[in-house]
Amino acid sequence: MAEISAKAVMQLRKQTGLGMMDCKKALQESDGDVDKAVEYLRKQGMAAVEKRAGRDATDGSIISYIHPGSRLGVLVEVNCETDFVARTDDFQQFGRDVAMHIAAAQPLAVDRDGIAADVIDREKGIFLEQAKNEGKPENIAEKIVQGRVEKFFQENCLMEQAFVKNPDQTIEQLITDLTAKIGEKIGVRRFSCFRLGEE
C-alpha cells in the first residue's frame, strides 16, 4: 500500500470538501493518485456530498446536553443551510448525539486545525522521549512519533473520534451520512464543556 502524504490528503480535501479520513481512504485505494481518488469517491456515491461541500452552512442550532447528576454540561453549535432543516427531528437528534458524545469523549477541538501548535509540539516531545526510552533508533523513533501523533489526533479531534453510540463510525462519517440523507451541508462549528466547580 502506498504511503499517503499529508499534502496529498489536504489537496484532495481542498478539491472535494470531504473529510480527512474519507480523503485518506480514497488515496489509499488509489495508490496516492489524487485524480483516481476523486474518481473513487464519485464511484462510492459521495459526489452528492461533494457538491454540497462548497455551500455555506450558516443556519442551525445551539444544542445542550446535561449529564445525569447535573455536574457536566455541553453546548454545541451545529450548522446547516436552512432554518427548515435546523428544526427537523433528524438534525436535532444529531445535535443531541454530538453533545452527548462530547460529554463522554472529551475532545480537545472540532478538528486538527483547532489544536494549538504548542500542544502538538508538547505531545511530539513526549512521544519522542518515550521512543528513546524504549531504546528505538532515531529513524524508527521518528516513525513511532508520527504514528502516535496521528493516534493523538484521532483520540482528541471530534471529527475523527469514534462515535460513542456506534464505534464503527466517526463523527465525520456521521455528518457525511446525515448530509447525504437531508440534502444540506451539515457542520459542527464549536463546543463548550462545563464541569461543576471548574473554571
trRosetta pair geometry for C-beta under 8 A, 3 or more apart (Angstrom, degrees):
i j d omega theta_ij theta_ji phi_ij phi_ji
1 28 6.0 4 -168 -159 117 93
2 27 7.7 -102 83 150 117 85
2 28 7.1 -171 56 -129 83 49
2 31 4.6 103 -17 -158 137 57
2 32 4.1 -104 127 -23 148 112
3 32 7.4 21 71 -76 45 135
4 8 5.9 -115 -168 70 75 128
4 9 6.3 76 154 -53 110 99
4 24 5.8 122 121 -149 157 78
4 27 4.7 106 -128 112 124 128
4 28 5.9 -65 -46 -69 136 75
4 32 5.8 -166 -103 -99 67 86
5 8 4.7 99 62 2 85 99
5 9 7.2 -148 99 -3 48 85
5 32 7.5 61 9 -142 83 115
6 9 5.5 -54 -152 37 38 114
6 10 6.2 37 151 -20 69 105
7 10 5.8 -55 -148 37 29 110
7 11 6.3 33 152 -22 64 106
8 11 5.6 -51 -147 34 32 114
8 12 6.4 28 156 -15 65 105
8 27 5.6 113 130 -132 122 149
8 32 5.9 -51 -152 -159 171 80
8 34 6.1 -145 -157 -71 89 98
9 12 6.0 -59 -150 39 29 107
9 13 6.1 32 151 -23 64 110
9 20 6.1 42 169 -152 123 77
9 23 5.0 114 -154 113 72 120
9 24 5.2 1 -112 -78 120 79
9 27 6.4 -97 -84 -4 68 152
10 13 5.4 -53 -144 36 31 117
10 14 6.2 34 156 -22 65 104
11 14 5.9 -54 -150 34 28 110
11 15 6.3 24 153 -17 62 111
11 34 5.7 -53 109 -113 122 143
12 15 5.6 -58 -146 40 32 112
12 16 6.0 -3 166 7 69 114
12 18 7.6 -39 138 54 91 104
12 23 4.2 151 99 -154 120 113
12 26 6.7 -178 178 79 152 124
12 27 6.2 -140 -20 -59 158 109
12 34 5.4 -155 -76 -138 91 90
12 37 5.4 -44 -118 106 139 141
12 38 7.1 -156 -139 -64 92 78
13 16 6.6 -74 -136 51 21 87
13 17 7.3 75 176 -93 56 11
13 18 6.5 -117 -126 66 59 61
13 19 7.5 -25 -123 172 102 10
13 20 6.2 -6 -89 -90 134 58
13 23 4.9 -67 -65 -50 77 163
14 17 7.9 21 -167 -64 18 50
15 34 7.1 104 10 176 157 116
15 38 6.5 -71 124 -88 133 121
16 23 6.8 171 49 -93 129 102
16 38 6.4 -173 -70 -116 115 85
16 41 6.2 7 -132 98 155 169
16 46 7.8 35 -180 122 131 120
16 50 5.0 -66 -165 -127 84 109
16 53 6.6 84 144 21 53 167
17 50 6.1 131 52 -148 102 57
17 52 7.9 -156 110 85 143 53
17 53 2.3 127 117 150 144 144
17 54 5.9 -119 -66 -50 153 62
18 22 4.6 -86 153 85 122 134
18 23 5.7 152 88 -55 103 88
18 41 6.6 -145 -16 -146 163 146
18 46 6.3 32 -100 161 140 137
18 49 6.7 73 -100 113 96 116
18 50 6.3 -39 -51 -94 102 80
18 53 6.5 -81 -55 -87 51 147
18 176 7.5 39 -147 -105 91 122
19 22 4.7 90 63 11 84 106
19 23 6.9 -153 96 -7 41 90
19 159 6.4 -165 -143 174 120 123
19 170 8.0 -180 146 93 155 132
19 172 4.0 116 -141 -179 161 132
19 173 7.6 -114 50 -61 157 52
19 175 7.6 120 -57 67 133 118
19 176 6.6 -94 -1 -55 124 118
20 23 5.8 -61 -149 38 27 110
20 24 6.2 26 156 -20 66 108
20 111 7.7 141 -13 -156 129 114
20 112 7.4 71 -54 -5 162 125
20 159 7.3 95 23 119 108 130
20 160 7.1 -33 66 -80 124 107
20 172 7.3 -95 37 -120 77 170
21 24 5.7 -51 -143 35 32 112
21 25 6.3 33 156 -19 64 105
21 160 6.5 142 -48 -119 120 83
21 170 6.0 105 20 24 163 158
21 172 5.9 139 27 76 117 145
21 173 7.4 -59 81 -50 134 94
22 25 5.9 -56 -149 36 28 110
22 26 6.3 28 153 -19 63 108
22 41 7.0 74 157 -117 107 113
22 46 6.9 141 -175 -126 139 163
22 172 7.4 -138 -20 136 100 123
22 173 7.7 143 -62 -89 100 78
22 176 6.9 122 -60 -82 143 156
23 26 5.7 -56 -148 37 30 112
23 27 6.4 29 154 -18 65 107
23 37 7.1 55 -159 162 63 136
24 27 5.8 -56 -150 37 30 110
24 28 6.4 33 151 -21 65 105
25 28 5.6 -53 -149 34 32 113
25 29 6.4 28 153 -16 65 107
26 29 5.7 -57 -149 40 31 110
26 30 6.1 7 156 -2 66 118
26 37 4.0 96 135 -163 104 92
26 38 7.7 82 160 -57 142 25
26 40 4.8 160 -151 85 90 124
26 41 5.0 -14 -110 -57 147 93
26 44 7.7 -116 -97 3 102 143
27 30 5.8 -71 -139 52 29 98
27 32 5.5 37 179 -109 96 38
27 33 7.7 168 -142 45 68 36
27 34 7.2 -11 -105 -92 98 53
27 37 4.8 -9 -79 -96 56 142
28 32 8.0 35 -89 -58 31 59
29 37 7.3 120 65 -114 88 73
29 40 5.2 141 96 -154 125 157
30 33 4.8 -108 147 56 104 84
30 34 7.9 142 107 -67 141 9
30 36 3.7 164 -158 105 121 107
30 37 4.2 -138 32 -68 151 67
30 39 7.6 125 -108 54 135 94
30 40 5.2 -129 -57 -22 115 139
31 36 7.3 15 44 73 83 150
33 36 3.9 50 93 20 117 114
33 37 6.4 174 90 -20 58 84
34 37 5.4 -55 -148 32 31 116
34 38 6.7 35 153 -22 65 98
35 38 5.8 -47 -154 28 34 111
35 39 6.7 33 148 -15 63 105
36 39 5.4 -53 -152 38 37 116
36 40 6.2 45 147 -26 67 103
37 40 5.3 -48 -147 33 34 116
37 41 6.5 36 153 -20 64 101
38 41 5.8 -53 -152 34 31 111
38 42 6.6 32 150 -19 63 104
39 42 5.7 -54 -152 34 32 112
39 43 6.5 31 151 -18 65 105
40 43 5.7 -57 -152 36 31 111
40 44 6.4 28 151 -19 65 109
41 44 5.5 -58 -148 38 32 112
41 46 4.6 -65 178 59 87 124
41 47 7.3 130 124 -63 84 62
41 50 6.9 100 133 -60 126 132
42 46 7.0 -94 -86 57 26 74
42 47 4.6 47 -131 -66 74 110
42 50 7.7 -45 -87 6 73 151
45 48 7.2 -14 171 13 68 103
45 180 7.8 54 137 -133 102 141
46 49 4.9 -50 -167 41 71 115
46 50 5.8 84 132 -33 81 98
46 176 7.3 -29 -128 -166 105 123
46 180 8.0 -82 -122 -80 56 123
47 50 5.2 -51 -148 32 34 120
47 51 6.7 40 154 -24 65 98
48 51 5.9 -47 -155 26 32 112
48 52 7.1 24 150 -12 60 106
48 180 6.1 92 89 -125 121 80
49 52 5.8 -62 -159 38 37 109
49 53 6.8 57 144 -48 67 94
49 176 5.7 15 -136 -153 158 83
49 179 5.2 83 -126 108 96 126
49 180 5.5 -46 -66 -70 103 87
50 53 5.6 -35 -157 -2 36 121
51 54 7.5 -62 179 25 36 98
52 55 5.4 -54 -164 23 57 119
52 179 6.0 -177 83 -179 150 116
52 183 7.6 180 -83 -179 140 43
52 184 6.7 156 -151 -167 136 23
52 185 4.4 180 157 -65 103 85
53 185 6.6 136 -101 -111 25 120
55 81 6.0 -8 137 -98 125 130
55 184 7.8 -102 95 -158 141 66
55 185 4.9 -178 73 -10 101 135
56 81 6.8 110 90 -119 58 84
56 185 7.5 167 98 62 12 142
57 60 6.8 55 160 -50 94 119
57 79 4.0 111 133 131 105 109
57 80 5.4 -59 -153 -139 102 12
57 81 5.4 -72 -110 -65 62 61
57 184 7.2 116 -108 155 99 97
57 185 4.5 -123 -59 103 112 103
57 186 6.5 139 -130 -113 153 16
57 187 4.9 144 72 17 149 109
58 79 6.6 -3 -93 -158 12 121
58 81 7.4 42 28 -131 65 44
59 79 6.7 124 72 -158 39 72
59 80 5.6 -42 80 75 92 71
59 81 6.2 30 29 133 108 15
59 82 5.5 20 37 -170 156 5
59 83 5.2 -120 -160 -62 143 56
59 85 7.4 115 92 57 127 95
59 86 5.3 -114 140 -40 106 131
60 77 6.6 85 110 177 135 74
60 78 5.2 -159 -171 99 123 55
60 79 3.9 -98 -41 -113 148 39
60 80 5.1 133 -86 15 81 70
60 86 5.2 -178 -127 -109 22 116
60 91 7.9 -144 -137 177 69 127
60 189 7.8 154 67 -8 163 118
61 77 7.7 -171 99 -145 36 52
61 78 5.9 -3 60 58 76 93
61 86 5.1 144 -36 -170 94 104
61 91 7.3 120 11 136 123 111
61 92 6.9 14 41 -102 163 73
61 95 5.8 -38 79 -91 116 167
62 75 5.9 4 178 -175 104 100
62 76 7.1 166 -154 81 58 35
62 77 5.2 -28 -99 -95 78 70
62 78 7.9 155 -99 18 28 69
63 75 7.5 155 78 -154 37 52
63 76 5.5 -24 61 63 86 88
63 78 6.0 2 6 8 118 116
63 92 7.0 156 -105 -150 132 63
63 95 3.5 126 -9 151 162 122
63 96 6.0 -112 169 -67 135 53
63 98 7.5 92 73 62 132 100
63 99 5.3 -129 110 -38 100 136
64 73 6.5 -8 -170 -175 102 104
64 74 6.8 157 -154 84 54 55
64 75 5.4 -22 -99 -99 80 68
64 76 7.9 164 -88 18 32 70
64 99 6.4 138 179 -159 15 157
65 73 6.8 168 87 -155 52 58
65 74 4.7 2 52 52 97 101
65 76 7.7 18 1 1 103 109
65 96 6.4 122 -81 -154 105 63
65 99 3.5 157 -14 129 118 113
65 100 4.9 -165 -142 -68 157 61
65 102 7.5 144 43 54 134 98
65 103 5.6 -116 105 -26 126 133
66 70 5.8 3 173 -111 118 66
66 72 7.5 145 -159 88 50 52
66 73 4.7 -16 -105 -105 70 94
67 70 7.4 -177 74 -74 63 19
67 71 6.7 -53 77 57 111 68
67 72 4.0 15 23 68 132 101
67 73 7.0 -135 7 -74 78 44
67 103 5.2 172 -63 -179 111 143
69 72 7.6 36 77 16 102 84
70 73 7.6 8 -154 -56 56 103
70 196 7.5 73 126 -59 67 131
71 195 6.7 18 153 -158 76 67
71 196 4.3 -78 -148 8 69 126
72 103 5.6 118 133 -150 121 106
72 193 7.1 -18 -165 -171 90 97
72 194 7.1 155 -156 84 42 58
72 195 5.5 -7 -104 -106 76 71
72 196 7.3 -85 -57 -7 47 85
73 103 7.7 -45 -147 -99 13 118
73 193 7.4 154 84 -159 46 52
73 194 4.5 -10 61 59 94 106
74 99 4.6 166 97 -167 119 83
74 100 7.6 -167 44 -68 139 25
74 102 4.8 136 -146 87 152 119
74 103 4.8 -121 -23 -60 129 90
74 191 6.2 -4 -172 -175 100 112
74 192 7.1 164 -152 84 55 48
74 193 5.4 -21 -100 -104 80 67
74 194 7.4 -168 -75 19 33 75
75 99 7.4 -12 -125 -126 13 117
75 191 6.6 169 89 -154 53 62
75 192 5.0 4 53 53 98 95
75 194 7.7 45 -5 -12 95 109
76 95 6.4 -180 85 -163 113 82
76 98 5.5 -150 127 109 167 110
76 99 4.6 -146 8 -85 123 84
76 102 6.2 161 -70 -5 126 152
76 188 6.4 -35 -180 -149 112 106
76 190 7.5 -171 -148 99 54 43
76 191 4.2 -12 -105 -105 79 101
76 192 8.0 -166 -74 25 48 55
77 188 7.2 122 83 -165 60 57
77 189 4.4 -41 97 55 114 109
77 190 5.2 27 33 51 115 76
77 191 7.1 -150 17 -73 68 54
78 91 7.3 167 119 179 130 88
78 94 6.8 155 -169 106 157 100
78 95 4.3 -133 13 -101 151 99
78 98 6.4 130 -80 47 125 149
78 186 7.1 -7 178 -170 96 92
78 187 7.4 169 -160 89 55 41
78 188 5.6 -30 -106 -103 70 67
78 189 7.5 -170 -94 8 19 82
79 185 8.0 -11 115 114 96 88
79 186 7.0 154 86 -159 59 44
79 187 4.7 -11 59 62 105 89
79 188 7.5 178 16 -90 82 16
79 189 5.5 72 -22 -36 118 109
80 85 4.5 -120 139 98 150 125
80 86 5.5 -170 45 -68 121 75
80 91 6.1 -49 -37 -130 150 136
80 182 7.7 -39 -141 109 134 141
80 184 5.0 58 -171 119 98 133
80 185 6.9 158 -147 83 52 55
80 186 5.4 -12 -95 -103 83 69
80 187 7.9 170 -73 22 41 67
81 85 6.7 55 52 27 72 141
81 184 4.3 -136 20 -158 110 116
81 185 5.7 87 -48 42 105 84
82 85 5.0 95 66 8 87 97
82 86 7.0 -143 103 -8 48 89
82 184 6.5 -118 16 -111 91 153
83 86 5.2 -52 -148 33 38 120
83 87 6.6 32 157 -18 67 105
84 87 6.4 -68 -163 34 27 104
84 88 7.3 39 144 -40 62 97
85 88 5.5 -38 -157 3 44 119
85 91 5.5 115 155 -54 75 148
85 182 5.7 103 -140 162 118 134
85 184 5.0 -80 -66 26 171 154
86 91 5.8 -127 -132 125 25 154
87 91 7.4 51 46 58 17 129
87 92 7.4 4 -167 -44 27 114
88 91 4.7 89 63 9 89 103
88 92 6.9 -164 91 -3 45 89
88 182 6.9 168 65 -126 160 133
89 92 5.8 -61 -143 43 30 108
89 93 5.9 31 159 -21 67 110
90 93 5.9 -58 -146 37 24 110
90 94 6.3 29 154 -22 62 106
90 178 6.6 162 156 -143 111 101
90 181 6.8 -138 -174 113 154 131
90 182 6.0 -179 94 -69 143 123
91 94 5.6 -53 -151 33 30 114
91 95 6.5 31 151 -19 63 104
91 178 7.6 117 -97 -179 59 130
91 182 6.9 56 -62 -88 94 170
91 186 7.5 -158 -123 -115 91 121
92 95 5.6 -52 -151 35 33 113
92 96 6.5 33 152 -18 65 104
93 96 5.7 -53 -148 37 34 111
93 97 6.2 36 152 -21 66 106
94 97 5.7 -55 -149 36 30 113
94 98 6.4 28 154 -18 65 106
94 174 7.2 156 -143 152 100 109
94 175 8.0 103 -171 -98 132 59
94 178 5.4 42 -97 -104 149 158
94 186 7.2 -31 131 -168 159 148
95 98 5.8 -54 -146 36 30 109
95 99 6.3 29 155 -18 65 107
96 99 5.8 -55 -146 38 31 111
96 100 6.2 29 155 -16 65 108
97 100 5.8 -58 -147 40 28 110
97 101 6.2 33 152 -23 64 107
97 163 7.6 9 159 -161 115 116
97 165 6.4 -68 -151 6 109 142
97 174 7.5 -138 112 -178 135 149
98 101 5.4 -52 -146 35 31 116
98 102 6.4 36 153 -23 64 102
98 158 7.7 51 -163 -175 100 125
98 171 6.7 85 -119 -144 94 118
98 174 7.8 172 -77 104 93 144
98 188 6.1 -163 -174 -96 153 133
98 191 7.9 -138 140 -83 105 138
99 102 5.7 -49 -151 31 31 113
99 103 6.8 34 150 -19 62 102
99 191 7.5 178 -111 -134 67 122
100 103 5.7 -50 -153 33 35 114
100 104 6.5 25 152 -12 65 109
100 164 7.3 -120 120 59 90 134
100 165 8.0 52 97 -42 124 113
101 104 5.8 -64 -150 43 31 106
101 105 5.6 -4 167 7 72 119
101 158 7.8 104 113 -150 117 91
101 161 7.3 149 165 100 117 131
101 163 6.1 -62 -113 -146 140 65
101 164 4.9 179 -121 10 77 108
101 165 7.4 -85 -80 -6 100 90
101 171 6.7 155 125 -89 160 115
102 105 6.5 -65 -121 52 22 89
102 106 7.3 86 177 -81 54 25
102 107 6.2 -70 -128 23 76 97
102 158 6.8 -12 -95 -114 92 117
102 191 5.3 -121 -131 165 161 158
102 193 6.6 -153 145 -75 107 103
103 106 7.8 3 177 -62 18 65
103 193 7.0 147 -101 -123 58 107
104 164 4.7 44 88 -87 149 163
105 158 7.8 125 93 -116 130 65
105 161 5.2 92 169 -179 155 154
105 164 6.0 -146 -46 -55 106 112
106 193 7.1 11 -123 -67 72 167
107 110 7.5 90 122 -86 140 24
107 156 5.7 121 -150 -176 66 43
107 157 6.2 43 -157 -168 120 9
107 158 4.1 -175 64 -67 175 72
107 161 5.9 -114 -79 -31 115 141
107 191 7.9 72 65 60 108 137
108 114 7.4 169 114 111 79 101
108 115 5.7 59 105 -102 126 97
108 119 7.3 172 170 162 155 162
108 156 4.4 8 10 179 109 108
108 157 7.3 -40 53 -76 86 47
109 112 7.6 120 89 -98 128 8
109 113 7.6 -147 146 76 140 50
109 114 2.8 175 -175 102 129 115
109 115 4.9 -142 13 -56 142 68
109 156 7.1 43 27 142 78 89
109 157 6.0 -26 76 -116 84 69
109 158 6.9 -118 107 -4 38 93
110 114 5.1 103 37 -17 75 154
110 157 7.2 12 117 -165 27 77
110 158 5.0 -44 -137 38 40 125
110 159 6.4 52 161 -30 65 98
110 188 5.5 -173 -136 103 115 102
110 189 7.2 -81 -84 158 159 15
110 190 6.6 -85 -45 -97 127 41
110 191 7.1 135 -74 7 88 97
111 114 5.6 106 55 4 55 103
111 157 5.2 46 -141 -165 32 120
111 158 7.0 -66 -58 50 50 84
111 159 4.8 13 -93 9 86 133
111 160 7.7 102 -130 -17 65 95
112 115 6.1 -55 -160 23 43 108
112 153 5.5 -1 -96 -141 100 123
112 157 5.5 -28 -59 -93 57 150
112 160 8.0 51 -49 -18 89 132
114 157 7.4 134 50 -125 104 89
115 119 5.4 -107 176 75 91 131
115 120 6.0 101 123 -52 114 98
115 153 7.5 -131 9 -112 154 78
115 156 6.7 72 -89 117 136 123
115 157 6.9 -83 -31 -80 121 94
116 119 4.6 96 67 0 86 103
116 120 7.3 -158 97 -3 47 84
117 120 5.7 -56 -151 38 37 111
117 121 6.1 38 152 -20 70 106
118 121 5.5 -50 -143 38 34 114
118 122 6.3 40 154 -24 64 103
119 122 5.8 -52 -150 33 29 113
119 123 6.5 28 152 -17 63 105
120 123 5.8 -55 -150 37 31 110
120 124 6.3 35 151 -22 65 105
120 149 6.9 56 -160 -147 90 114
120 152 7.9 144 -124 106 69 141
121 124 5.6 -52 -147 34 31 114
121 125 6.4 35 153 -22 64 104
122 125 5.7 -54 -154 33 31 114
122 126 6.6 30 150 -18 64 104
123 126 5.6 -54 -150 36 34 112
123 127 6.2 31 154 -17 68 107
123 148 7.7 -158 158 125 101 101
123 149 6.4 124 114 -110 118 78
123 152 5.3 85 176 -131 154 167
124 127 5.8 -57 -145 40 30 109
124 128 6.1 32 155 -22 66 107
124 145 5.8 57 -151 -175 76 119
124 149 6.0 10 -87 -82 83 122
125 128 5.8 -54 -145 35 27 111
125 129 6.4 28 155 -18 62 107
126 129 5.8 -58 -152 36 29 112
126 130 6.4 31 151 -21 64 106
127 130 5.6 -51 -149 34 33 114
127 131 6.4 34 153 -20 65 104
127 144 7.0 -170 165 122 102 87
127 145 4.5 127 113 -124 120 73
127 148 4.3 173 -132 85 137 143
127 149 6.6 -117 12 -51 165 77
127 152 8.0 -102 -55 -38 135 132
128 131 5.8 -53 -149 35 31 111
128 132 6.4 30 152 -17 64 106
128 141 6.2 70 -144 161 68 115
128 145 5.2 12 -73 -90 74 132
129 132 5.8 -55 -148 37 31 111
129 133 6.2 32 152 -20 64 108
130 133 5.7 -58 -149 38 30 112
130 134 6.4 27 152 -18 64 107
130 148 7.8 113 63 -85 136 173
131 134 5.7 -58 -153 36 32 111
131 136 4.6 -58 175 44 87 133
131 140 7.5 -172 -177 110 121 80
131 141 3.8 134 128 -138 136 87
131 144 4.5 145 -105 80 129 140
131 145 6.2 -80 -16 -52 146 83
132 135 7.6 52 176 -69 35 19
132 136 6.8 -89 -86 49 29 81
132 141 6.1 32 -62 -121 66 146
136 140 4.6 -123 -180 96 106 112
136 141 4.5 143 101 -71 115 79
136 144 6.1 28 133 -7 175 147
137 140 4.9 80 60 17 79 106
137 141 6.7 -141 96 -15 34 92
138 141 5.3 -53 -142 32 30 117
138 142 6.6 36 158 -25 64 99
139 142 6.0 -46 -155 25 31 113
139 143 7.2 27 149 -12 60 103
140 143 5.8 -57 -157 37 38 110
140 144 6.3 40 147 -22 69 106
141 144 5.5 -54 -149 36 33 114
141 145 6.3 38 151 -23 66 103
142 145 5.6 -52 -151 33 31 113
142 146 6.6 34 150 -20 64 103
143 146 5.6 -49 -150 33 35 114
143 147 6.4 35 152 -18 65 105
144 147 5.7 -56 -152 38 32 112
144 148 6.2 25 154 -15 67 109
145 148 5.9 -60 -145 41 29 106
145 149 6.2 31 155 -22 66 106
146 149 5.9 -54 -146 34 28 110
146 150 6.4 32 153 -21 62 105
147 150 5.7 -53 -152 33 31 114
147 151 6.5 29 150 -17 64 105
148 151 5.4 -49 -147 37 37 114
148 152 6.3 47 149 -27 65 101
149 152 5.3 -47 -150 30 34 119
149 153 6.7 37 151 -19 64 99
150 153 5.9 -52 -156 32 32 110
150 154 6.5 29 149 -17 65 107
151 154 5.5 -54 -147 38 35 112
151 155 6.2 26 156 -14 67 110
152 155 6.0 -63 -147 41 26 105
152 156 5.9 -11 166 10 65 122
153 156 6.4 -80 -133 52 22 89
153 157 5.1 1 -177 -5 71 122
153 160 6.0 37 136 51 83 162
154 157 7.0 -39 -98 39 16 96
154 160 4.6 -109 -124 140 53 123
154 161 7.0 130 169 -87 56 45
155 161 6.9 63 -148 -103 25 87
156 161 7.8 145 1 -69 5 105
157 160 4.5 50 78 23 105 108
157 161 6.8 -169 83 -31 50 83
158 161 5.9 -50 -148 12 29 116
158 171 5.5 -48 155 58 74 163
158 188 6.4 -90 117 92 145 150
158 191 7.3 114 -75 14 154 137
159 170 6.8 41 156 153 51 117
159 171 5.4 -117 -128 79 30 106
159 172 4.3 56 -177 -62 86 102
159 175 7.8 -40 -130 7 87 137
159 188 7.6 -168 -73 46 84 120
160 170 5.8 -42 -153 -152 30 136
160 171 7.5 -24 13 37 16 95
160 172 6.6 15 -77 -11 43 123
161 170 6.4 131 74 -148 34 81
161 171 5.7 35 60 -11 84 111
162 167 4.2 31 159 -150 129 68
162 168 7.5 62 -152 -18 107 11
162 169 7.2 108 -154 70 66 36
162 170 6.1 -66 -96 -95 40 60
163 166 4.9 11 86 58 117 75
163 167 6.7 -148 65 -84 59 30
163 169 5.0 -12 19 87 124 88
163 170 6.5 140 -27 -161 84 14
163 171 5.7 135 -78 -71 87 60
163 173 7.9 -106 -21 62 121 98
163 174 5.5 101 -75 -48 143 134
164 167 7.3 16 -129 -71 22 77
166 169 4.7 18 110 29 111 110
166 174 7.9 137 59 -83 119 109
169 173 4.7 -127 -164 85 85 128
169 174 5.7 101 142 -59 121 82
169 177 7.8 -20 -157 -13 139 139
170 173 4.7 101 52 5 75 99
170 174 7.1 -127 101 -6 44 86
171 174 5.3 -49 -151 32 37 119
171 175 6.6 40 149 -20 66 100
171 188 7.4 -23 156 -2 128 145
172 175 5.7 -51 -153 33 33 112
172 176 6.5 35 149 -20 65 103
173 176 5.4 -48 -146 35 37 115
173 177 6.3 40 154 -20 66 103
174 177 5.9 -54 -151 35 29 111
174 178 6.5 23 153 -14 63 108
175 178 5.8 -58 -147 40 31 107
175 179 6.1 36 153 -24 66 106
175 186 5.2 -156 -157 92 87 110
175 187 7.0 56 -155 -99 140 39
175 188 7.3 -109 -85 -14 134 93
176 179 5.7 -52 -146 34 29 114
176 180 6.5 27 155 -17 63 106
177 180 5.9 -57 -151 37 29 110
177 181 6.3 27 152 -20 65 110
178 181 5.5 -56 -145 38 34 113
178 182 6.0 0 169 6 71 110
178 186 5.3 -10 99 14 115 164
179 182 7.0 -70 -134 49 20 85
179 183 7.8 114 174 -63 51 6
179 184 6.8 -112 -139 82 66 41
179 185 6.1 15 -131 -121 115 35
179 186 5.0 -137 -74 16 84 99
180 183 7.9 20 -178 -69 21 45
182 186 7.4 79 54 -50 125 120
188 191 7.0 -10 174 -40 114 107
194 198 7.8 173 -169 66 49 96
195 198 4.2 27 77 25 103 128
